[in-house]
């Protein structure tokens, strides 16, 4: 397997401004995550996850923090605790590609991943 492509990280000085924008433009729109339509839940999870990962200014820990937020949102939506194993190992390449797509506000690849994560999580619970 080839090297994982790197992601751009926010400059530390920009994090407060970016987090304010994230709260105003994303969190307020999608939390609490109580949408009745599954597609709306999947989109909320995908967009929130991507946007938080892109702000987080550290090379390690971005995904963990975003997965915690996604798990909380999924529980708010009445879903089981999410199993993110599809985004690890060989699935990490697709995960990183979905984050890259989010740089252009293209969330469909992450939506597809979250759809699979939800299905796997439902079958495991």
N, CA and C atoms as an extended XYZ file, in Angstrom:
375
Properties=species:S:1:pos:R:3:atomname:S:1:resname:S:1:resid:I:1 pbc="F F F"
N         0.841       -1.175        0.000 N   UNK     1
C         0.000        0.000        0.000 CA  UNK     1
C         0.884        1.235        0.000 C   UNK     1
N         0.528        2.241       -0.785 N   UNK     2
C         1.305        3.468       -0.889 CA  UNK     2
C         1.133        4.355        0.326 C   UNK     2
N         1.884        5.415        0.330 N   UNK     3
C         1.803        6.363        1.436 CA  UNK     3
C         0.464        7.078        1.422 C   UNK     3
N        -0.014        7.387        2.612 N   UNK     4
C        -1.253        8.133        2.753 CA  UNK     4
C        -0.994        9.584        2.396 C   UNK     4
N        -1.815       10.159        1.504 N   UNK     5
C        -1.606       11.562        1.167 CA  UNK     5
C        -1.823       12.433        2.402 C   UNK     5
N        -1.030       13.484        2.517 N   UNK     6
C        -1.166       14.339        3.682 CA  UNK     6
C        -2.316       15.320        3.490 C   UNK     6
N        -2.795       15.823        4.604 N   UNK     7
C        -3.872       16.800        4.598 CA  UNK     7
C        -3.313       18.153        5.021 C   UNK     7
N        -3.892       19.221        4.507 N   UNK     8
C        -3.481       20.539        4.993 CA  UNK     8
C        -4.054       20.756        6.388 C   UNK     8
N        -3.332       21.448        7.214 N   UNK     9
C        -3.798       21.735        8.556 CA  UNK     9
C        -3.926       23.233        8.724 C   UNK     9
N        -4.858       23.627        9.559 N   UNK    10
C        -5.049       25.051        9.829 CA  UNK    10
C        -3.850       25.591       10.594 C   UNK    10
N        -3.473       26.813       10.287 N   UNK    11
C        -2.430       27.480       11.057 CA  UNK    11
C        -2.979       27.731       12.458 C   UNK    11
N        -2.169       27.477       13.458 N   UNK    12
C        -2.611       27.596       14.849 CA  UNK    12
C        -3.252       28.957       15.129 C   UNK    12
N        -2.714       30.006       14.566 N   UNK    13
C        -3.259       31.349       14.803 CA  UNK    13
C        -4.671       31.511       14.238 C   UNK    13
N        -5.033       30.686       13.268 N   UNK    14
C        -6.351       30.770       12.638 CA  UNK    14
C        -7.407       29.913       13.333 C   UNK    14
N        -7.000       29.022       14.218 N   UNK    15
C        -7.930       28.071       14.826 CA  UNK    15
C        -9.096       28.759       15.549 C   UNK    15
N        -8.881       29.785       16.374 N   UNK    16
C       -10.039       30.415       17.037 CA  UNK    16
C       -11.075       30.960       16.053 C   UNK    16
N       -10.626       31.611       14.997 N   UNK    17
C       -11.549       32.152       14.001 CA  UNK    17
C       -12.270       31.018       13.273 C   UNK    17
N       -11.521       29.992       12.894 N   UNK    18
C       -12.116       28.855       12.183 CA  UNK    18
C       -13.109       28.099       13.059 C   UNK    18
N       -12.799       27.962       14.346 N   UNK    19
C       -13.726       27.273       15.255 CA  UNK    19
C       -14.994       28.096       15.465 C   UNK    19
N       -14.881       29.414       15.545 N   UNK    20
C       -16.074       30.263       15.638 CA  UNK    20
C       -16.948       30.086       14.397 C   UNK    20
N       -16.292       30.068       13.240 N   UNK    21
C       -17.027       29.875       11.986 CA  UNK    21
C       -17.656       28.485       11.939 C   UNK    21
N       -16.930       27.471       12.381 N   UNK    22
C       -17.449       26.099       12.417 CA  UNK    22
C       -18.686       26.024       13.314 C   UNK    22
N       -18.614       26.648       14.485 N   UNK    23
C       -19.762       26.646       15.395 CA  UNK    23
C       -20.958       27.354       14.772 C   UNK    23
N       -20.725       28.500       14.190 N   UNK    24
C       -21.790       29.314       13.609 CA  UNK    24
C       -22.402       28.660       12.363 C   UNK    24
N       -21.561       28.134       11.484 N   UNK    25
C       -22.038       27.662       10.184 CA  UNK    25
C       -22.361       26.173       10.127 C   UNK    25
N       -21.771       25.386       10.996 N   UNK    26
C       -21.961       23.933       10.921 CA  UNK    26
C       -22.651       23.394       12.170 C   UNK    26
N       -22.057       23.583       13.329 N   UNK    27
C       -22.630       23.003       14.552 CA  UNK    27
C       -24.044       23.499       14.828 C   UNK    27
N       -24.279       24.773       14.678 N   UNK    28
C       -25.636       25.295       14.945 CA  UNK    28
C       -26.672       24.718       13.986 C   UNK    28
N       -26.238       24.397       12.793 N   UNK    29
C       -27.153       23.846       11.787 CA  UNK    29
C       -27.433       22.364       12.035 C   UNK    29
N       -26.450       21.629       12.551 N   UNK    30
C       -26.563       20.169       12.616 CA  UNK    30
C       -26.650       19.577       14.019 C   UNK    30
N       -26.511       20.408       15.056 N   UNK    31
C       -26.647       19.864       16.407 CA  UNK    31
C       -27.683       20.666       17.180 C   UNK    31
N       -28.510       20.013       17.991 N   UNK    32
C       -28.524       18.556       18.105 CA  UNK    32
C       -28.971       17.912       16.799 C   UNK    32
N       -28.452       16.732       16.569 N   UNK    33
C       -28.692       16.004       15.315 CA  UNK    33
C       -29.971       15.175       15.461 C   UNK    33
N       -31.093       15.806       15.190 N   UNK    34
C       -32.391       15.158       15.406 CA  UNK    34
C       -33.211       15.070       14.123 C   UNK    34
N       -32.536       14.953       13.005 N   UNK    35
C       -33.220       14.896       11.716 CA  UNK    35
C       -33.943       13.562       11.563 C   UNK    35
N       -35.146       13.606       11.008 N   UNK    36
C       -35.927       12.392       10.804 CA  UNK    36
C       -35.446       11.610        9.582 C   UNK    36
N       -34.956       12.314        8.590 N   UNK    37
C       -34.536       11.675        7.350 CA  UNK    37
C       -33.093       11.186        7.472 C   UNK    37
N       -32.865        9.904        7.156 N   UNK    38
C       -31.526        9.320        7.271 CA  UNK    38
C       -30.511       10.056        6.414 C   UNK    38
N       -30.889       10.479        5.219 N   UNK    39
C       -29.961       11.198        4.342 CA  UNK    39
C       -29.513       12.511        4.983 C   UNK    39
N       -30.409       13.173        5.705 N   UNK    40
C       -30.043       14.413        6.391 CA  UNK    40
C       -29.049       14.131        7.521 C   UNK    40
N       -29.250       13.028        8.233 N   UNK    41
C       -28.323       12.643        9.300 CA  UNK    41
C       -26.957       12.335        8.707 C   UNK    41
N       -26.924       11.561        7.639 N   UNK    42
C       -25.659       11.188        6.999 CA  UNK    42
C       -24.930       12.434        6.512 C   UNK    42
N       -25.653       13.365        5.906 N   UNK    43
C       -25.003       14.590        5.435 CA  UNK    43
C       -24.465       15.397        6.620 C   UNK    43
N       -25.236       15.515        7.682 N   UNK    44
C       -24.788       16.259        8.861 CA  UNK    44
C       -23.520       15.646        9.436 C   UNK    44
N       -23.478       14.322        9.540 N   UNK    45
C       -22.291       13.639       10.055 CA  UNK    45
C       -21.089       13.888        9.145 C   UNK    45
N       -21.307       13.760        7.852 N   UNK    46
C       -20.206       13.908        6.889 CA  UNK    46
C       -19.635       15.321        6.897 C   UNK    46
N       -20.499       16.314        6.779 N   UNK    47
C       -20.014       17.686        6.707 CA  UNK    47
C       -19.329       18.098        8.015 C   UNK    47
N       -19.937       17.773        9.139 N   UNK    48
C       -19.367       18.132       10.431 CA  UNK    48
C       -18.008       17.471       10.625 C   UNK    48
N       -17.931       16.196       10.273 N   UNK    49
C       -16.683       15.449       10.433 CA  UNK    49
C       -15.568       16.069        9.583 C   UNK    49
N       -15.842       16.276        8.312 N   UNK    50
C       -14.834       16.825        7.405 CA  UNK    50
C       -14.382       18.202        7.867 C   UNK    50
N       -15.325       19.064        8.164 N   UNK    51
C       -14.965       20.436        8.508 CA  UNK    51
C       -14.152       20.506        9.802 C   UNK    51
N       -14.468       19.661       10.777 N   UNK    52
C       -13.682       19.660       12.010 CA  UNK    52
C       -12.277       19.118       11.764 C   UNK    52
N       -12.152       18.051       10.995 N   UNK    53
C       -10.821       17.505       10.694 CA  UNK    53
C        -9.961       18.551        9.994 C   UNK    53
N       -10.549       19.318        9.104 N   UNK    54
C        -9.780       20.309        8.367 CA  UNK    54
C        -9.326       21.488        9.237 C   UNK    54
N       -10.013       21.736       10.336 N   UNK    55
C        -9.617       22.818       11.242 CA  UNK    55
C        -8.561       22.356       12.227 C   UNK    55
N        -8.716       21.166       12.724 N   UNK    56
C        -7.868       20.680       13.812 CA  UNK    56
C        -6.397       20.818       13.432 C   UNK    56
N        -5.603       21.550       14.227 N   UNK    57
C        -4.259       21.917       13.786 CA  UNK    57
C        -3.151       20.907       14.083 C   UNK    57
N        -3.506       19.680       14.429 N   UNK    58
C        -2.481       18.709       14.796 CA  UNK    58
C        -2.468       17.542       13.823 C   UNK    58
N        -1.298       16.991       13.566 N   UNK    59
C        -1.154       15.870       12.658 CA  UNK    59
C        -1.813       14.615       13.231 C   UNK    59
N        -1.798       14.456       14.551 N   UNK    60
C        -2.364       13.272       15.194 CA  UNK    60
C        -3.523       13.697       16.081 C   UNK    60
N        -4.605       12.987       16.020 N   UNK    61
C        -5.742       13.257       16.882 CA  UNK    61
C        -6.928       13.870       16.176 C   UNK    61
N        -6.750       14.321       14.942 N   UNK    62
C        -7.849       14.945       14.205 CA  UNK    62
C        -9.046       14.012       14.080 C   UNK    62
N        -8.795       12.821       13.588 N   UNK    63
C        -9.875       11.868       13.351 CA  UNK    63
C       -10.551       11.422       14.631 C   UNK    63
N        -9.776       11.234       15.691 N   UNK    64
C       -10.375       10.788       16.960 CA  UNK    64
C       -11.378       11.799       17.480 C   UNK    64
N       -10.998       13.057       17.496 N   UNK    65
C       -11.902       14.095       17.977 CA  UNK    65
C       -13.147       14.186       17.092 C   UNK    65
N       -12.970       14.120       15.794 N   UNK    66
C       -14.106       14.179       14.876 CA  UNK    66
C       -15.003       12.952       15.033 C   UNK    66
N       -14.420       11.781       15.301 N   UNK    67
C       -15.237       10.577       15.519 CA  UNK    67
C       -16.044       10.676       16.807 C   UNK    67
N       -15.486       11.286       17.838 N   UNK    68
C       -16.245       11.489       19.080 CA  UNK    68
C       -17.468       12.365       18.802 C   UNK    68
N       -17.271       13.467       18.082 N   UNK    69
C       -18.392       14.340       17.738 CA  UNK    69
C       -19.410       13.601       16.874 C   UNK    69
N       -18.947       12.834       15.896 N   UNK    70
C       -19.856       12.064       15.039 CA  UNK    70
C       -20.646       11.048       15.846 C   UNK    70
N       -19.991       10.417       16.804 N   UNK    71
C       -20.676        9.435       17.652 CA  UNK    71
C       -21.769       10.097       18.478 C   UNK    71
N       -21.467       11.251       19.046 N   UNK    72
C       -22.466       11.989       19.818 CA  UNK    72
C       -23.660       12.365       18.934 C   UNK    72
N       -23.369       12.870       17.744 N   UNK    73
C       -24.444       13.248       16.825 CA  UNK    73
C       -25.273       12.039       16.424 C   UNK    73
N       -24.622       10.902       16.186 N   UNK    74
C       -25.352        9.685       15.820 CA  UNK    74
C       -26.282        9.257       16.959 C   UNK    74
N       -25.793        9.325       18.178 N   UNK    75
C       -26.638        8.974       19.328 CA  UNK    75
C       -27.817        9.937       19.440 C   UNK    75
N       -27.597       11.225       19.177 N   UNK    76
C       -28.695       12.195       19.179 CA  UNK    76
C       -29.746       11.828       18.135 C   UNK    76
N       -29.306       11.255       17.029 N   UNK    77
C       -30.208       10.890       15.926 CA  UNK    77
C       -30.861        9.525       16.141 C   UNK    77
N       -30.577        8.894       17.284 N   UNK    78
C       -31.181        7.599       17.578 CA  UNK    78
C       -30.455        6.422       16.953 C   UNK    78
N       -29.247        6.639       16.492 N   UNK    79
C       -28.443        5.571       15.904 CA  UNK    79
C       -27.618        4.899       16.997 C   UNK    79
N       -27.139        3.690       16.727 N   UNK    80
C       -26.252        3.047       17.703 CA  UNK    80
C       -24.879        3.717       17.700 C   UNK    80
N       -24.080        3.388       18.692 N   UNK    81
C       -22.703        3.868       18.729 CA  UNK    81
C       -22.028        3.443       17.433 C   UNK    81
N       -21.338        4.360       16.793 N   UNK    82
C       -20.771        4.089       15.473 CA  UNK    82
C       -19.484        3.269       15.559 C   UNK    82
N       -19.381        2.321       14.645 N   UNK    83
C       -18.192        1.483       14.492 CA  UNK    83
C       -17.427        2.023       13.284 C   UNK    83
N       -16.295        2.656       13.548 N   UNK    84
C       -15.532        3.310       12.488 CA  UNK    84
C       -14.461        2.418       11.874 C   UNK    84
N       -14.525        1.126       12.093 N   UNK    85
C       -13.466        0.247       11.599 CA  UNK    85
C       -13.330        0.284       10.070 C   UNK    85
N       -14.390        0.637        9.368 N   UNK    86
C       -14.314        0.751        7.904 CA  UNK    86
C       -13.390        1.885        7.451 C   UNK    86
N       -13.129        2.832        8.347 N   UNK    87
C       -12.282        3.975        8.002 CA  UNK    87
C       -10.829        3.754        8.417 C   UNK    87
N       -10.518        2.565        8.910 N   UNK    88
C        -9.156        2.241        9.341 CA  UNK    88
C        -8.554        1.228        8.373 C   UNK    88
N        -7.309        0.905        8.577 N   UNK    89
C        -6.643       -0.101        7.745 CA  UNK    89
C        -6.715        0.263        6.277 C   UNK    89
N        -7.206       -0.674        5.475 N   UNK    90
C        -7.295       -0.422        4.032 CA  UNK    90
C        -8.344        0.627        3.700 C   UNK    90
N        -9.290        0.871        4.593 N   UNK    91
C       -10.312        1.895        4.374 CA  UNK    91
C        -9.812        3.309        4.604 C   UNK    91
N        -8.608        3.434        5.171 N   UNK    92
C        -8.080        4.769        5.467 CA  UNK    92
C        -7.841        5.576        4.201 C   UNK    92
N        -7.485        4.923        3.120 N   UNK    93
C        -7.258        5.638        1.860 CA  UNK    93
C        -8.536        6.322        1.392 C   UNK    93
N        -9.656        5.612        1.442 N   UNK    94
C       -10.941        6.199        1.053 CA  UNK    94
C       -11.331        7.322        2.010 C   UNK    94
N       -11.033        7.139        3.292 N   UNK    95
C       -11.328        8.163        4.301 CA  UNK    95
C       -10.545        9.448        3.999 C   UNK    95
N        -9.248        9.318        3.744 N   UNK    96
C        -8.419       10.489        3.444 CA  UNK    96
C        -8.892       11.146        2.140 C   UNK    96
N        -9.257       10.347        1.156 N   UNK    97
C        -9.770       10.903       -0.102 CA  UNK    97
C       -11.070       11.674        0.146 C   UNK    97
N       -11.906       11.170        1.039 N   UNK    98
C       -13.160       11.867        1.361 CA  UNK    98
C       -12.885       13.194        2.062 C   UNK    98
N       -11.870       13.227        2.915 N   UNK    99
C       -11.477       14.486        3.556 CA  UNK    99
C       -10.980       15.470        2.487 C   UNK    99
N       -10.153       14.981        1.572 N   UNK   100
C        -9.660       15.844        0.489 CA  UNK   100
C       -10.813       16.403       -0.335 C   UNK   100
N       -11.817       15.585       -0.638 N   UNK   101
C       -12.974       16.063       -1.397 CA  UNK   101
C       -13.685       17.177       -0.639 C   UNK   101
N       -13.692       17.086        0.690 N   UNK   102
C       -14.327       18.094        1.515 CA  UNK   102
C       -13.649       19.456        1.452 C   UNK   102
N       -12.400       19.500        1.019 N   UNK   103
C       -11.730       20.791        0.836 CA  UNK   103
C       -12.509       21.670       -0.128 C   UNK   103
N       -13.205       21.032       -1.081 N   UNK   104
C       -14.015       21.742       -2.064 CA  UNK   104
C       -15.504       21.686       -1.737 C   UNK   104
N       -15.808       21.382       -0.456 N   UNK   105
C       -17.209       21.285        0.003 CA  UNK   105
C       -17.966       20.165       -0.713 C   UNK   105
N       -17.245       19.175       -1.180 N   UNK   106
C       -17.832       17.995       -1.834 CA  UNK   106
C       -17.867       16.892       -0.783 C   UNK   106
N       -19.044       16.698       -0.184 N   UNK   107
C       -19.174       15.789        0.953 CA  UNK   107
C       -19.679       14.396        0.580 C   UNK   107
N       -20.027       14.168       -0.687 N   UNK   108
C       -20.592       12.874       -1.095 CA  UNK   108
C       -19.686       11.686       -0.756 C   UNK   108
N       -18.369       11.758       -0.963 N   UNK   109
C       -17.543       10.607       -0.588 CA  UNK   109
C       -17.618       10.290        0.911 C   UNK   109
N       -17.641       11.309        1.764 N   UNK   110
C       -17.745       11.063        3.203 CA  UNK   110
C       -19.156       10.581        3.548 C   UNK   110
N       -20.156       11.062        2.832 N   UNK   111
C       -21.518       10.574        3.048 CA  UNK   111
C       -21.595        9.075        2.755 C   UNK   111
N       -20.949        8.644        1.668 N   UNK   112
C       -20.948        7.208        1.346 CA  UNK   112
C       -20.282        6.408        2.467 C   UNK   112
N       -19.166        6.926        2.974 N   UNK   113
C       -18.489        6.231        4.079 CA  UNK   113
C       -19.364        6.178        5.327 C   UNK   113
N       -19.994        7.289        5.674 N   UNK   114
C       -20.856        7.284        6.854 CA  UNK   114
C       -22.070        6.380        6.663 C   UNK   114
N       -22.591        6.300        5.450 N   UNK   115
C       -23.687        5.365        5.190 CA  UNK   115
C       -23.266        3.936        5.494 C   UNK   115
N       -22.067        3.562        5.076 N   UNK   116
C       -21.544        2.219        5.348 CA  UNK   116
C       -21.274        2.016        6.837 C   UNK   116
N       -20.733        3.045        7.492 N   UNK   117
C       -20.460        2.968        8.928 CA  UNK   117
C       -21.762        2.748        9.698 C   UNK   117
N       -22.803        3.478        9.327 N   UNK   118
C       -24.097        3.332       10.006 CA  UNK   118
C       -24.651        1.931        9.803 C   UNK   118
N       -24.597        1.427        8.582 N   UNK   119
C       -25.115        0.078        8.320 CA  UNK   119
C       -24.330       -0.969        9.118 C   UNK   119
N       -23.024       -0.843        9.129 N   UNK   120
C       -22.203       -1.804        9.899 CA  UNK   120
C       -22.520       -1.692       11.394 C   UNK   120
N       -22.706       -0.484       11.875 N   UNK   121
C       -22.984       -0.263       13.289 CA  UNK   121
C       -24.350       -0.825       13.679 C   UNK   121
N       -25.322       -0.683       12.802 N   UNK   122
C       -26.660       -1.228       13.070 CA  UNK   122
C       -26.628       -2.753       13.112 C   UNK   122
N       -25.875       -3.355       12.213 N   UNK   123
C       -25.844       -4.823       12.181 CA  UNK   123
C       -25.063       -5.388       13.360 C   UNK   123
N       -24.156       -4.600       13.932 N   UNK   124
C       -23.377       -5.068       15.066 CA  UNK   124
C       -24.111       -4.882       16.396 C   UNK   124
N       -25.135       -4.005       16.408 N   UNK   125
C       -25.817       -3.741       17.685 CA  UNK   125
C       -26.994       -4.661       17.914 C   UNK   125
